[in-house]
Amino acid sequence: MITDRPQWLGRFAGALGVAAAALAIIAAPASAAPPAPVPRLDLQRYLGTWYQLAAVPQYFNLVCARDTRAVYALDSRGDVSVHNSCTTWNGSLNQIAGTATVTDPATDAQLRVSFPGVPTQDRREGPTNYIVTALGADYDWALVTDPARISGFVLSRTPALDSAHWAAIRAAITVAGENSCIYLTSPTTGGLGTIAPLCSV
């Protein structure tokens, strides 16, 4: 029996268990139509740094232990450059760069995000996979999902939110046809320090 495994390995295994339990929860039935985007996204206001405070578990996020964030900026083509990073379970930095292209000029709130070398996301051209479906009044938080509601991300300009903001976010998740219990909180320095279903926050 191995008794001296690193502490981070135990925390990683625990996070995997929480993720598996969350994915086993049956979400509310989704309607045939994809989630509606916000009526209009001011892309300039949306640029900058966002902290991930909760998300539907994805295979590419399992390496992330805390401090997951995205930085958006306009690139030379007028698309959005994407730089995602997080701290891994062994304390190292994990990062990836990609591009987001608007697929819905009527609202600017639906985009195609691509990352070179990532299966199904390695081409700029393709279907929408990023829908901004809810926004705080001051662009202080955002709810992002995809047409099939497989993914979901709660983004914030700050590492922590108060209870009123969390209540508004849970309500927005419901409106989007998802279940807040399948979202897991993302540990953030200065914010929540544990991984738990968002419906319990």
Residue frames as a rotation matrix with the C-alpha (Angstrom) as fourth column:
MET 1
0.581 0.814 0.000 0.00
0.814 -0.581 0.000 0.00
0.000 0.000 -1.000 0.00
ILE 2
-0.395 -0.677 0.622 1.30
0.636 -0.689 -0.346 3.45
0.663 0.259 0.703 -0.95
THR 3
0.384 0.545 -0.745 1.00
0.921 -0.276 0.274 5.79
-0.056 -0.792 -0.608 2.01
ASP 4
-0.188 -0.566 -0.803 3.18
0.490 -0.762 0.423 8.68
-0.851 -0.314 0.421 0.96
ARG 5
-0.085 0.189 0.978 1.42
0.977 -0.178 0.119 9.94
0.196 0.966 -0.170 -2.16
PRO 6
-0.931 -0.311 0.193 1.57
0.288 -0.947 -0.142 13.73
0.226 -0.076 0.971 -2.58
GLN 7
-0.538 0.760 -0.365 -1.27
0.291 -0.239 -0.926 15.70
-0.791 -0.605 -0.093 -1.03
TRP 8
-0.434 0.383 -0.816 -2.17
-0.756 -0.647 0.098 17.20
-0.490 0.659 0.570 -4.39
LEU 9
-0.859 0.106 -0.501 -2.79
-0.273 0.733 0.624 13.72
0.433 0.672 -0.600 -5.79
GLY 10
-0.716 0.631 -0.298 -5.38
0.668 0.498 -0.553 13.05
-0.200 -0.595 -0.778 -3.10
ARG 11
-0.334 0.593 -0.732 -7.07
-0.109 -0.796 -0.595 16.38
-0.936 -0.119 0.330 -3.78
PHE 12
-0.654 0.039 -0.755 -7.06
-0.753 -0.121 0.646 15.61
-0.066 0.992 0.109 -7.52
ALA 13
-0.892 0.330 -0.308 -8.67
0.255 0.931 0.260 12.24
0.373 0.153 -0.915 -6.92
GLY 14
-0.515 0.724 -0.458 -11.28
0.563 -0.117 -0.818 13.90
-0.646 -0.679 -0.348 -4.73
ALA 15
-0.397 0.336 -0.854 -12.02
-0.556 -0.828 -0.067 16.46
-0.730 0.448 0.516 -7.43
LEU 16
-0.846 0.081 -0.527 -12.47
-0.426 0.490 0.760 13.67
0.320 0.868 -0.381 -9.96
GLY 17
-0.770 0.579 -0.268 -14.99
0.638 0.705 -0.310 12.06
0.009 -0.409 -0.912 -7.64
VAL 18
-0.325 0.649 -0.688 -16.93
0.156 -0.681 -0.716 15.28
-0.933 -0.340 0.120 -7.25
ALA 19
-0.571 0.071 -0.818 -16.90
-0.751 -0.447 0.486 15.80
-0.331 0.892 0.309 -11.02
ALA 20
-0.916 0.227 -0.330 -18.17
0.017 0.846 0.533 12.28
0.400 0.483 -0.779 -11.65
ALA 21
-0.568 0.740 -0.362 -20.95
0.714 0.223 -0.664 12.74
-0.410 -0.635 -0.655 -9.12
ALA 22
-0.348 0.426 -0.835 -21.96
-0.257 -0.900 -0.351 16.06
-0.901 0.093 0.423 -10.65
LEU 23
-0.706 0.032 -0.707 -22.08
-0.708 0.000 0.706 14.61
0.023 0.999 0.023 -14.15
ALA 24
-0.905 0.382 -0.189 -24.27
0.376 0.924 0.066 11.79
0.200 -0.011 -0.980 -12.88
ILE 25
-0.483 0.762 -0.432 -26.96
0.167 -0.405 -0.899 14.27
-0.860 -0.506 0.068 -11.86
ILE 26
-0.303 0.468 0.830 -29.74
0.953 0.165 0.255 14.42
-0.018 0.868 -0.496 -14.42
ALA 27
-0.949 -0.057 -0.311 -30.15
0.061 -0.998 -0.002 17.99
-0.311 -0.021 0.950 -15.58
ALA 28
0.000 0.977 -0.214 -33.52
-0.107 -0.213 -0.971 19.51
-0.994 0.023 0.105 -16.35
PRO 29
0.121 0.071 0.990 -34.61
0.862 0.488 -0.140 18.53
-0.493 0.870 -0.002 -19.87
ALA 30
-0.642 -0.420 -0.641 -33.29
0.048 -0.857 0.513 21.02
-0.765 0.299 0.570 -22.40
SER 31
0.519 0.815 -0.255 -35.51
-0.182 -0.187 -0.965 22.46
-0.835 0.548 0.051 -25.09
ALA 32
0.574 -0.266 0.774 -34.79
0.760 0.525 -0.383 21.70
-0.304 0.809 0.504 -28.73
ALA 33
0.791 -0.275 0.547 -33.57
0.130 -0.799 -0.588 25.25
0.599 0.536 -0.596 -29.36
PRO 34
-0.180 -0.921 -0.346 -30.09
0.769 0.087 -0.633 26.22
0.613 -0.380 0.693 -28.16
PRO 35
0.032 0.144 -0.989 -29.72
0.862 -0.505 -0.045 28.69
-0.506 -0.851 -0.140 -25.30
ALA 36
0.783 0.314 0.537 -30.51
0.558 -0.735 -0.385 32.25
0.274 0.601 -0.751 -26.35
PRO 37
-0.390 -0.920 0.039 -27.62
0.834 -0.371 -0.409 34.70
0.391 -0.126 0.912 -26.52
VAL 38
-0.226 0.262 -0.938 -27.86
0.535 -0.771 -0.344 38.05
-0.814 -0.580 0.034 -24.80
PRO 39
0.742 0.654 0.147 -29.57
0.469 -0.350 -0.811 40.57
-0.479 0.671 -0.567 -27.11
ARG 40
0.785 -0.543 0.298 -26.36
-0.021 -0.505 -0.863 42.46
0.619 0.671 -0.408 -27.74
LEU 41
0.599 -0.691 -0.405 -22.79
0.732 0.267 0.627 41.94
-0.326 -0.672 0.665 -26.53
ASP 42
0.898 -0.438 -0.048 -20.49
-0.435 -0.864 -0.254 44.95
0.070 0.249 -0.966 -26.45
LEU 43
0.757 -0.603 -0.252 -17.35
0.486 0.777 -0.400 43.13
0.437 0.180 0.881 -27.49
GLN 44
-0.041 -0.805 0.592 -15.07
-0.063 -0.589 -0.805 45.94
0.997 -0.070 -0.027 -26.38
ARG 45
0.193 0.190 0.963 -16.50
-0.927 -0.286 0.242 45.80
0.321 -0.939 0.121 -22.85
TYR 46
0.964 0.260 0.049 -16.22
-0.263 0.925 0.276 42.02
0.026 -0.279 0.960 -22.84
LEU 47
0.388 -0.897 -0.209 -12.47
0.111 0.271 -0.956 42.06
0.915 0.348 0.205 -23.50
GLY 48
0.051 -0.481 0.875 -10.03
-0.877 -0.440 -0.191 41.76
0.478 -0.758 -0.444 -20.63
THR 49
-0.852 -0.480 -0.208 -9.53
-0.291 0.765 -0.575 39.29
0.435 -0.429 -0.791 -17.78
TRP 50
0.331 0.937 0.109 -12.23
-0.752 0.192 0.631 36.92
0.571 -0.291 0.768 -16.54
TYR 51
-0.731 -0.456 0.508 -11.96
-0.677 0.581 -0.452 34.55
-0.089 -0.675 -0.733 -13.57
GLN 52
-0.220 0.646 -0.731 -13.71
-0.237 0.691 0.682 31.19
0.946 0.324 0.001 -13.86
LEU 53
-0.526 0.088 0.846 -15.72
-0.847 -0.142 -0.512 30.76
0.075 -0.986 0.150 -10.66
ALA 54
-0.042 0.493 0.869 -17.72
-0.314 0.820 -0.479 27.68
-0.949 -0.293 0.121 -11.67
ALA 55
-0.382 -0.092 -0.920 -18.00
-0.924 0.058 0.378 25.34
0.019 0.994 -0.107 -14.65
VAL 56
0.856 0.504 0.118 -19.53
-0.482 0.859 -0.174 22.16
-0.189 0.092 0.978 -15.96
PRO 57
0.155 -0.892 0.424 -16.61
-0.282 0.371 0.885 19.69
-0.947 -0.256 -0.194 -15.70
GLN 58
0.882 -0.027 -0.470 -14.76
-0.463 0.136 -0.876 19.18
0.087 0.990 0.108 -18.99
TYR 59
0.805 -0.591 -0.054 -11.89
0.594 0.803 0.058 16.78
0.009 -0.079 0.997 -19.66
PHE 60
0.119 -0.823 0.556 -9.53
0.564 -0.405 -0.720 19.65
0.817 0.399 0.416 -20.50
ASN 61
0.303 0.044 0.952 -10.23
-0.538 -0.816 0.209 21.35
0.787 -0.576 -0.224 -17.15
LEU 62
0.925 0.157 -0.346 -9.41
0.151 0.686 0.712 18.37
0.349 -0.711 0.611 -14.92
VAL 63
0.036 -0.990 -0.139 -5.75
0.808 0.111 -0.579 19.37
0.588 -0.092 0.804 -14.79
CYS 64
-0.306 -0.127 0.944 -6.74
-0.107 -0.980 -0.167 22.70
0.946 -0.152 0.286 -13.21
ALA 65
-0.411 0.092 -0.907 -6.71
0.854 0.388 -0.348 22.90
0.320 -0.917 -0.238 -9.41
ARG 66
0.286 0.474 -0.833 -7.38
0.727 -0.673 -0.133 26.63
-0.624 -0.568 -0.537 -8.98
ASP 67
-0.038 -0.297 -0.954 -7.13
-0.100 -0.949 0.300 30.14
-0.994 0.107 0.007 -10.41
THR 68
-0.327 0.053 0.943 -8.55
0.884 0.370 0.286 29.38
-0.334 0.927 -0.168 -13.84
ARG 69
0.111 0.337 -0.935 -8.84
0.036 -0.942 -0.335 32.53
-0.993 0.004 -0.117 -15.92
ALA 70
0.177 -0.018 0.984 -9.24
0.973 0.155 -0.173 33.79
-0.149 0.988 0.045 -19.47
VAL 71
-0.229 -0.278 -0.933 -7.81
0.100 -0.960 0.261 36.92
-0.968 -0.034 0.247 -21.03
TYR 72
0.338 0.453 0.825 -9.51
0.885 0.146 -0.442 38.25
-0.321 0.879 -0.352 -24.18
ALA 73
-0.175 -0.389 -0.905 -8.09
-0.059 -0.913 0.404 40.89
-0.983 0.124 0.137 -26.56
LEU 74
0.875 0.430 -0.222 -8.63
-0.212 -0.072 -0.975 41.94
-0.435 0.900 0.028 -30.17
ASP 75
0.028 -0.882 0.471 -6.11
0.544 0.409 0.733 40.48
-0.839 0.236 0.491 -32.61
SER 76
-0.706 -0.456 -0.542 -4.83
-0.133 -0.666 0.734 41.93
-0.695 0.590 0.410 -35.88
ARG 77
-0.892 0.418 0.174 -7.69
0.331 0.340 0.880 40.34
0.309 0.843 -0.441 -37.85
GLY 78
-0.491 0.746 0.450 -10.38
-0.722 -0.637 0.269 41.81
0.487 -0.193 0.852 -35.63
ASP 79
0.301 0.501 -0.811 -11.04
0.125 0.823 0.555 38.45
0.945 -0.268 0.185 -33.98
VAL 80
0.706 -0.010 0.708 -10.62
-0.674 -0.314 0.669 37.84
0.215 -0.949 -0.228 -30.26
SER 81
-0.268 -0.824 -0.499 -7.39
-0.326 0.565 -0.758 36.33
0.907 -0.041 -0.420 -28.97
VAL 82
0.819 0.558 0.134 -7.96
-0.377 0.346 0.859 33.91
0.433 -0.754 0.494 -26.11
HIS 83
-0.366 -0.916 -0.165 -5.38
-0.359 0.303 -0.883 33.09
0.858 -0.264 -0.440 -23.43
ASN 84
0.759 0.649 0.039 -6.57
-0.350 0.357 0.866 30.55
0.548 -0.671 0.499 -20.85
SER 85
-0.392 -0.910 -0.133 -4.49
-0.304 0.265 -0.915 29.62
0.868 -0.318 -0.381 -17.82
CYS 86
0.802 0.567 0.188 -4.74
-0.358 0.204 0.911 27.87
0.479 -0.798 0.366 -14.47
THR 87
-0.258 -0.817 0.515 -2.65
-0.962 0.171 -0.211 26.47
0.084 -0.551 -0.831 -11.65
THR 88
0.063 0.239 -0.969 -2.41
-0.368 0.908 0.200 22.68
0.928 0.344 0.145 -11.80
TRP 89
0.915 0.379 -0.138 -2.58
-0.059 0.464 0.884 20.18
0.399 -0.801 0.447 -8.94
ASN 90
0.398 -0.836 -0.378 1.20
0.916 0.386 0.113 20.13
0.052 -0.391 0.919 -8.60
GLY 91
0.395 -0.149 -0.906 1.42
0.434 -0.840 0.327 23.94
-0.810 -0.522 -0.267 -8.57
SER 92
-0.694 -0.678 0.243 2.63
0.514 -0.231 0.826 24.47
-0.504 0.698 0.508 -12.12
LEU 93
-0.253 0.560 -0.789 1.12
-0.515 -0.768 -0.381 26.82
-0.819 0.310 0.482 -14.70
ASN 94
-0.435 0.223 0.872 -1.05
0.722 0.666 0.190 25.36
-0.538 0.712 -0.451 -17.46
GLN 95
-0.104 0.390 -0.915 -1.97
-0.282 -0.894 -0.349 27.61
-0.954 0.221 0.203 -20.38
ILE 96
-0.337 0.070 0.939 -3.29
0.839 0.476 0.265 27.57
-0.428 0.877 -0.219 -23.92
ALA 97
-0.565 0.100 -0.819 -3.85
-0.272 -0.960 0.070 30.23
-0.779 0.262 0.570 -26.58
GLY 98
-0.405 0.502 0.764 -6.62
0.836 0.542 0.086 30.32
-0.371 0.673 -0.640 -29.15
THR 99
-0.991 0.135 -0.014 -8.97
-0.123 -0.850 0.512 32.51
0.058 0.509 0.859 -31.14
ALA 100
-0.307 0.951 0.021 -12.65
0.584 0.206 -0.785 33.41
-0.751 -0.229 -0.619 -30.89
THR 101
-0.992 0.035 0.123 -14.51
0.090 -0.491 0.867 34.47
0.091 0.871 0.483 -34.04
VAL 102
-0.473 0.877 -0.087 -17.97
-0.479 -0.339 -0.810 36.04
-0.740 -0.341 0.580 -33.93
THR 103
-0.920 0.220 0.324 -20.52
0.383 0.681 0.625 33.81
-0.083 0.699 -0.711 -35.72
ASP 104
0.087 0.996 0.003 -23.57
0.995 -0.087 0.053 35.96
0.053 -0.002 -0.999 -35.01
PRO 105
-0.790 -0.495 0.361 -23.01
0.509 -0.858 -0.063 39.60
0.341 0.134 0.930 -36.06
ALA 106
0.061 0.897 0.438 -26.57
0.201 -0.441 0.875 40.45
0.978 0.035 -0.207 -35.03
THR 107
0.950 0.311 -0.005 -25.69
0.050 -0.137 0.989 40.08
0.307 -0.940 -0.146 -31.34
ASP 108
0.114 -0.990 0.086 -21.89
-0.594 -0.137 -0.792 39.48
0.796 0.039 -0.604 -31.28
ALA 109
0.113 0.023 0.993 -22.74
-0.980 0.169 0.108 37.07
-0.165 -0.985 0.041 -28.42
GLN 110
0.850 0.087 0.519 -22.15
-0.039 0.994 -0.103 33.79
-0.525 0.067 0.849 -30.27
LEU 111
0.295 -0.863 -0.411 -18.63
-0.943 -0.332 0.021 32.80
-0.154 0.382 -0.911 -31.22
ARG 112
0.908 -0.223 -0.355 -16.49
0.095 0.934 -0.345 29.98
0.408 0.279 0.869 -32.50
VAL 113
0.536 -0.763 0.361 -13.54
-0.780 -0.285 0.556 29.39
-0.322 -0.580 -0.749 -30.15
SER 114
0.896 -0.291 -0.336 -10.64
0.029 0.792 -0.610 27.41
0.444 0.537 0.717 -31.59
PHE 115
0.530 -0.783 0.326 -7.38
-0.622 -0.097 0.777 26.11
-0.577 -0.614 -0.538 -30.14
PRO 116
0.255 -0.501 -0.827 -4.65
-0.841 0.308 -0.445 24.73
0.478 0.809 -0.343 -32.41
GLY 117
-0.670 -0.623 -0.403 -4.05
-0.435 0.770 -0.467 21.04
0.601 -0.138 -0.787 -31.80
VAL 118
-0.703 0.504 0.502 -7.21
-0.420 0.275 -0.864 20.48
-0.574 -0.819 0.018 -29.75
PRO 119
-0.889 0.380 0.255 -9.52
0.455 0.674 0.582 17.88
0.049 0.634 -0.772 -31.33
THR 120
0.024 0.977 0.211 -12.82
0.992 -0.050 0.115 19.34
0.123 0.206 -0.971 -32.62
GLN 121
0.808 0.250 -0.534 -11.56
0.379 -0.914 0.146 22.85
-0.451 -0.321 -0.833 -31.78
ASP 122
-0.113 -0.993 -0.013 -8.53
0.562 -0.075 0.823 23.14
-0.819 0.086 0.567 -34.03
ARG 123
-0.520 -0.030 0.854 -10.17
0.818 -0.304 0.487 25.15
0.245 0.952 0.183 -36.86
ARG 124
-0.923 0.197 -0.329 -11.31
-0.067 -0.928 -0.367 28.77
-0.378 -0.317 0.870 -36.83
GLU 125
-0.486 0.778 -0.399 -14.12
-0.767 -0.160 0.622 27.87
0.419 0.608 0.674 -39.20
GLY 126
-0.795 0.279 -0.538 -16.93
0.373 0.925 -0.071 25.82
0.478 -0.257 -0.840 -37.72
PRO 127
0.180 0.983 0.035 -20.13
0.499 -0.122 0.858 25.94
0.848 -0.137 -0.512 -35.73
THR 128
0.155 0.013 0.988 -20.77
-0.647 -0.755 0.111 28.16
0.747 -0.656 -0.109 -32.74
ASN 129
0.093 -0.112 -0.989 -19.42
0.549 0.835 -0.043 26.67
0.831 -0.539 0.139 -29.51
TYR 130
-0.753 -0.328 -0.570 -19.49
0.654 -0.461 -0.599 29.71
-0.066 -0.825 0.562 -27.20
ILE 131
-0.001 0.826 0.563 -22.73
0.494 -0.490 0.719 31.53
0.870 0.278 -0.408 -26.34
VAL 132
-0.987 -0.158 0.009 -22.83
0.081 -0.553 -0.829 34.40
0.136 -0.818 0.559 -23.88
THR 133
-0.350 0.929 -0.119 -26.30
0.568 0.311 0.762 33.71
0.745 0.199 -0.636 -22.53
ALA 134
0.787 0.564 -0.250 -26.36
0.560 -0.484 0.672 36.05
0.258 -0.669 -0.697 -19.50
LEU 135
-0.303 -0.870 0.389 -24.42
0.549 -0.493 -0.675 39.10
0.779 0.009 0.627 -18.35
GLY 136
-0.120 0.174 -0.977 -24.26
0.907 -0.381 -0.179 41.20
-0.403 -0.908 -0.112 -15.23
ALA 137
0.821 0.571 0.012 -25.51
0.532 -0.757 -0.378 44.75
-0.206 0.317 -0.926 -15.73
ASP 138
0.721 -0.623 -0.303 -21.98
-0.565 -0.782 0.262 46.14
-0.401 -0.018 -0.916 -15.48
TYR 139
0.610 -0.484 -0.627 -20.31
-0.339 0.556 -0.759 43.24
0.716 0.676 0.176 -17.31
ASP 140
-0.016 -0.605 0.796 -19.14
-0.998 -0.045 -0.054 42.07
0.069 -0.795 -0.603 -13.91
TRP 141
-0.425 -0.139 0.895 -20.13
-0.275 0.961 0.019 38.45
-0.863 -0.238 -0.447 -14.54
ALA 142
-0.167 0.354 -0.920 -21.08
-0.982 0.028 0.189 36.29
0.093 0.935 0.343 -17.50
LEU 143
0.116 0.238 0.964 -22.66
-0.265 0.943 -0.201 32.90
-0.957 -0.233 0.172 -18.13
VAL 144
-0.216 -0.309 -0.926 -21.32
-0.973 -0.010 0.230 31.05
-0.081 0.951 -0.299 -21.16
THR 145
0.086 0.213 0.973 -22.54
-0.165 0.966 -0.197 27.78
-0.983 -0.144 0.118 -22.64
ASP 146
-0.899 -0.370 -0.233 -22.83
-0.300 0.134 0.945 26.09
-0.319 0.919 -0.231 -26.04
PRO 147
-0.394 0.822 -0.411 -25.75
-0.837 -0.136 0.529 25.14
0.379 0.552 0.742 -28.34
ALA 148
-0.015 0.364 -0.931 -26.00
-0.027 0.931 0.364 21.61
1.000 0.031 -0.004 -26.89
ARG 149
0.601 0.212 0.771 -25.56
-0.691 -0.347 0.634 22.75
0.401 -0.914 -0.062 -23.25
ILE 150
0.655 -0.456 -0.602 -22.63
0.458 0.874 -0.164 20.36
0.601 -0.168 0.781 -22.81
SER 151
-0.476 -0.860 -0.185 -20.36
0.750 -0.287 -0.596 23.05
0.459 -0.423 0.781 -21.42
GLY 152
0.712 0.649 0.269 -20.98
0.411 -0.696 0.589 25.91
0.569 -0.308 -0.762 -19.04
PHE 153
-0.388 -0.892 -0.231 -18.80
0.818 -0.218 -0.533 28.55
0.425 -0.396 0.814 -17.45
VAL 154
0.840 0.499 -0.211 -19.45
0.538 -0.720 0.439 31.21
0.067 -0.482 -0.874 -14.82
LEU 155
-0.177 -0.918 0.355 -17.01
0.836 -0.331 -0.438 34.05
0.519 0.219 0.826 -15.40
SER 156
0.809 0.391 -0.439 -16.39
0.578 -0.669 0.468 37.05
-0.110 -0.632 -0.767 -13.18
ARG 157
0.547 -0.615 0.569 -14.22
-0.031 -0.694 -0.720 40.16
0.837 0.376 -0.399 -13.29
THR 158
0.029 -0.487 0.873 -13.29
-0.951 -0.283 -0.127 39.51
0.309 -0.826 -0.471 -9.66
PRO 159
-0.750 -0.420 -0.511 -12.20
-0.298 0.904 -0.306 36.32
0.590 -0.078 -0.803 -7.84
ALA 160
-0.829 0.484 -0.281 -15.25
0.509 0.444 -0.737 36.43
-0.232 -0.754 -0.614 -5.54
LEU 161
-0.531 0.755 0.384 -18.97
-0.081 -0.497 0.864 37.25
0.843 0.428 0.325 -5.78
ASP 162
-0.797 0.320 0.512 -21.55
-0.577 -0.152 -0.803 37.97
-0.179 -0.935 0.306 -3.10
SER 163
-0.682 0.548 0.484 -24.69
0.304 0.814 -0.494 35.93
-0.665 -0.190 -0.722 -2.45
ALA 164
0.275 0.823 -0.496 -26.90
-0.210 -0.452 -0.867 38.21
-0.938 0.343 0.048 -4.56
HIS 165
-0.098 -0.400 -0.911 -24.70
-0.980 -0.122 0.159 37.69
-0.175 0.908 -0.380 -7.60
TRP 166
-0.954 -0.262 0.144 -24.66
-0.248 0.963 0.107 33.92
-0.166 0.066 -0.984 -7.08
ALA 167
-0.262 0.938 0.227 -28.47
0.237 0.290 -0.927 33.90
-0.936 -0.189 -0.298 -6.86
ALA 168
0.391 0.380 -0.838 -28.70
-0.640 -0.542 -0.544 35.81
-0.661 0.750 0.031 -10.14
ILE 169
-0.491 -0.663 -0.565 -26.27
-0.871 0.360 0.334 33.39
-0.018 0.656 -0.754 -11.78
ARG 170
-0.858 0.235 0.457 -28.18
0.102 0.950 -0.296 30.32
-0.503 -0.208 -0.839 -10.62
ALA 171
0.177 0.969 -0.174 -31.37
0.013 -0.179 -0.984 31.88
-0.984 0.172 -0.044 -12.00
ALA 172
0.187 -0.183 -0.965 -29.64
-0.914 -0.394 -0.102 32.56
-0.361 0.901 -0.241 -15.33
ILE 173
-0.861 -0.509 0.017 -28.47
-0.481 0.824 0.299 28.93
-0.166 0.249 -0.954 -15.51
THR 174
-0.435 0.796 0.421 -32.06
0.331 0.576 -0.747 27.79
-0.837 -0.185 -0.514 -15.07
VAL 175
0.431 0.593 -0.680 -33.28
-0.376 -0.568 -0.733 30.18
-0.820 0.572 -0.022 -17.79
ALA 176
-0.205 -0.625 -0.754 -30.59
-0.968 0.014 0.251 28.75
-0.146 0.781 -0.608 -20.09
GLY 177
0.648 0.578 -0.496 -32.12
-0.649 0.760 0.036 25.29
0.398 0.298 0.868 -19.62
GLU 178
-0.208 -0.792 -0.574 -29.36
-0.081 0.599 -0.797 23.93
0.975 -0.119 -0.189 -17.42
ASN 179
0.819 0.394 -0.417 -29.10
0.316 0.298 0.901 22.67
0.480 -0.869 0.120 -13.85
SER 180
0.483 -0.667 0.568 -26.83
-0.695 -0.686 -0.215 24.60
0.533 -0.290 -0.795 -11.48
CYS 181
0.713 -0.203 0.671 -26.06
-0.460 0.587 0.667 21.36
-0.529 -0.784 0.325 -9.63
ILE 182
0.778 -0.476 0.410 -23.94
0.615 0.708 -0.347 20.14
-0.125 0.523 0.843 -12.56
TYR 183
0.501 -0.652 0.569 -21.76
-0.138 -0.709 -0.691 23.24
0.855 0.268 -0.445 -12.29
LEU 184
0.497 -0.431 -0.753 -18.85
0.858 0.374 0.352 22.86
0.130 -0.821 0.555 -9.88
THR 185
0.968 -0.204 -0.148 -17.23
-0.150 -0.939 0.310 25.82
-0.202 -0.277 -0.939 -8.16
SER 186
0.523 -0.846 0.103 -13.67
0.499 0.205 -0.842 26.60
0.691 0.492 0.529 -9.23
PRO 187
0.528 -0.365 -0.767 -11.25
0.758 -0.205 0.619 27.38
-0.383 -0.908 0.168 -6.37
THR 188
0.411 -0.340 0.846 -9.85
0.471 -0.715 -0.517 30.88
0.780 0.611 -0.133 -6.76
THR 189
-0.517 -0.649 -0.559 -7.33
0.843 -0.269 -0.467 32.78
0.152 -0.712 0.686 -4.65
GLY 190
-0.982 0.187 -0.026 -9.40
-0.173 -0.947 -0.269 35.42
-0.075 -0.259 0.963 -2.87
GLY 191
-0.187 0.959 -0.214 -12.64
-0.879 -0.066 0.473 33.56
0.439 0.276 0.855 -3.57
LEU 192
0.797 0.539 0.272 -14.17
-0.602 0.738 0.305 30.14
-0.036 -0.407 0.913 -2.95
GLY 193
-0.185 -0.974 0.127 -11.59
-0.974 0.199 0.107 27.59
-0.129 -0.104 -0.986 -1.90
THR 194
-0.487 0.079 0.870 -13.50
-0.177 0.966 -0.186 24.35
-0.855 -0.245 -0.457 -2.41
ILE 195
-0.862 0.263 -0.433 -15.06
-0.391 0.197 0.899 22.37
0.322 0.944 -0.068 -5.24
ALA 196
-0.685 0.712 0.156 -18.79
0.224 0.410 -0.884 21.89
-0.694 -0.570 -0.441 -4.74
PRO 197
-0.315 0.658 0.684 -22.00
0.938 0.105 0.331 21.84
0.146 0.746 -0.650 -6.78
LEU 198
-0.887 -0.078 0.455 -23.05
0.114 -0.992 0.053 25.42
0.447 0.099 0.889 -7.51
CYS 199
0.063 0.995 0.072 -26.59
0.017 -0.073 0.997 24.71
0.998 -0.061 -0.022 -6.31
SER 200
0.439 0.068 -0.896 -25.16
0.833 0.343 0.434 24.37
0.337 -0.937 0.094 -2.77
VAL 201
-0.663 -0.749 0.015 -23.41
0.706 -0.631 -0.320 27.75
0.249 -0.202 0.947 -2.77
